[in-house]
Amino acid sequence: MTLPEQIKQAYFDYIDQNHSVPNYLSVSANTHKSLLSEQSDFIKTIPMDTGMVDMKFLGYEVGVSTRDDTPFTWKMN
Protein backbone atom coordinates (compact mmCIF):
# COMPACT_ATOMS: atom_id res chain seq x y z
CA MET A 1 0.00 0.00 0.00
CA THR A 2 1.42 3.39 -0.96
CA LEU A 3 1.79 6.19 1.58
CA PRO A 4 -1.20 8.15 0.20
CA GLU A 5 -3.31 4.97 0.35
CA GLN A 6 -2.23 4.38 3.97
CA ILE A 7 -3.22 7.93 4.93
CA LYS A 8 -6.59 7.59 3.20
CA GLN A 9 -7.21 4.27 4.97
CA ALA A 10 -6.26 5.84 8.32
CA TYR A 11 -8.81 8.59 7.63
CA PHE A 12 -11.63 6.06 7.30
CA ASP A 13 -10.30 4.02 10.26
CA TYR A 14 -10.42 7.19 12.39
CA ILE A 15 -14.07 7.71 11.44
CA ASP A 16 -14.92 4.08 12.25
CA GLN A 17 -13.18 4.17 15.63
CA ASN A 18 -14.19 7.65 16.81
CA HIS A 19 -17.58 8.09 15.11
CA SER A 20 -16.49 11.55 14.03
CA VAL A 21 -14.70 13.05 11.05
CA PRO A 22 -11.15 14.34 11.64
CA ASN A 23 -10.33 17.80 10.34
CA TYR A 24 -6.55 17.95 10.64
CA LEU A 25 -3.72 15.77 9.33
CA SER A 26 -0.40 15.95 11.15
CA VAL A 27 2.56 14.47 9.24
CA SER A 28 6.21 14.03 10.17
CA ALA A 29 8.84 15.97 8.24
CA ASN A 30 9.96 12.77 6.48
CA THR A 31 6.39 11.88 5.49
CA HIS A 32 5.85 15.42 4.23
CA LYS A 33 8.98 15.20 2.06
CA SER A 34 7.87 11.82 0.70
CA LEU A 35 4.40 13.08 -0.19
CA LEU A 36 5.72 16.17 -1.94
CA SER A 37 8.34 14.19 -3.86
CA GLU A 38 5.67 11.86 -5.27
CA GLN A 39 4.25 14.67 -7.41
CA SER A 40 0.88 12.97 -7.04
CA ASP A 41 -1.12 16.06 -6.06
CA PHE A 42 -1.85 14.19 -2.85
CA ILE A 43 -1.13 17.34 -0.88
CA LYS A 44 -2.19 20.61 -2.47
CA THR A 45 0.11 23.50 -1.65
CA ILE A 46 -1.37 26.96 -1.79
CA PRO A 47 1.00 29.93 -1.41
CA MET A 48 -0.42 32.49 1.00
CA ASP A 49 0.09 36.27 0.97
CA THR A 50 2.07 35.91 4.20
CA GLY A 51 4.78 33.90 2.45
CA MET A 52 3.71 30.72 4.22
CA VAL A 53 2.38 27.72 2.34
CA ASP A 54 -1.05 26.37 3.22
CA MET A 55 -1.21 22.60 2.72
CA LYS A 56 -4.45 20.73 2.10
CA PHE A 57 -5.47 17.10 1.77
CA LEU A 58 -9.08 16.42 0.74
CA GLY A 59 -9.74 19.99 1.81
CA TYR A 60 -8.33 19.36 5.30
CA GLU A 61 -5.48 21.28 6.86
CA VAL A 62 -2.09 19.55 6.93
CA GLY A 63 0.56 20.37 9.50
CA VAL A 64 4.14 19.17 9.77
CA SER A 65 5.02 17.77 13.18
CA THR A 66 8.40 18.37 14.78
CA ARG A 67 8.50 14.75 15.93
CA ASP A 68 9.36 11.93 13.56
CA ASP A 69 8.13 9.06 15.76
CA THR A 70 4.75 8.84 13.98
CA PRO A 71 4.59 9.20 10.18
CA PHE A 72 1.08 10.71 10.26
CA THR A 73 -1.91 11.19 12.54
CA TRP A 74 -5.48 12.28 11.89
CA LYS A 75 -6.86 14.62 14.58
CA MET A 76 -9.76 16.80 15.58
CA ASN A 77 -8.47 20.36 15.78
C-alpha positions in Angstrom: 0.0 0.0 0.0 1.4 3.4 -1.0 1.8 6.2 1.6 -1.2 8.1 0.2 -3.3 5.0 0.4 -2.2 4.4 4.0 -3.2 7.9 4.9 -6.6 7.6 3.2 -7.2 4.3 5.0 -6.3 5.8 8.3 -8.8 8.6 7.6 -11.6 6.1 7.3 -10.3 4.0 10.3 -10.4 7.2 12.4 -14.1 7.7 11.4 -14.9 4.1 12.2 -13.2 4.2 15.6 -14.2 7.7 16.8 -17.6 8.1 15.1 -16.5 11.6 14.0 -14.7 13.1 11.1 -11.2 14.3 11.6 -10.3 17.8 10.3 -6.6 18.0 10.6 -3.7 15.8 9.3 -0.4 15.9 11.1 2.6 14.5 9.2 6.2 14.0 10.2 8.8 16.0 8.2 10.0 12.8 6.5 6.4 11.9 5.5 5.9 15.4 4.2 9.0 15.2 2.1 7.9 11.8 0.7 4.4 13.1 -0.2 5.7 16.2 -1.9 8.3 14.2 -3.9 5.7 11.9 -5.3 4.2 14.7 -7.4 0.9 13.0 -7.0 -1.1 16.1 -6.1 -1.9 14.2 -2.8 -1.1 17.3 -0.9 -2.2 20.6 -2.5 0.1 23.5 -1.6 -1.4 27.0 -1.8 1.0 29.9 -1.4 -0.4 32.5 1.0 0.1 36.3 1.0 2.1 35.9 4.2 4.8 33.9 2.5 3.7 30.7 4.2 2.4 27.7 2.3 -1.0 26.4 3.2 -1.2 22.6 2.7 -4.5 20.7 2.1 -5.5 17.1 1.8 -9.1 16.4 0.7 -9.7 20.0 1.8 -8.3 19.4 5.3 -5.5 21.3 6.9 -2.1 19.5 6.9 0.6 20.4 9.5 4.1 19.2 9.8 5.0 17.8 13.2 8.4 18.4 14.8 8.5 14.7 15.9 9.4 11.9 13.6 8.1 9.1 15.8 4.8 8.8 14.0 4.6 9.2 10.2 1.1 10.7 10.3 -1.9 11.2 12.5 -5.5 12.3 11.9 -6.9 14.6 14.6 -9.8 16.8 15.6 -8.5 20.4 15.8 
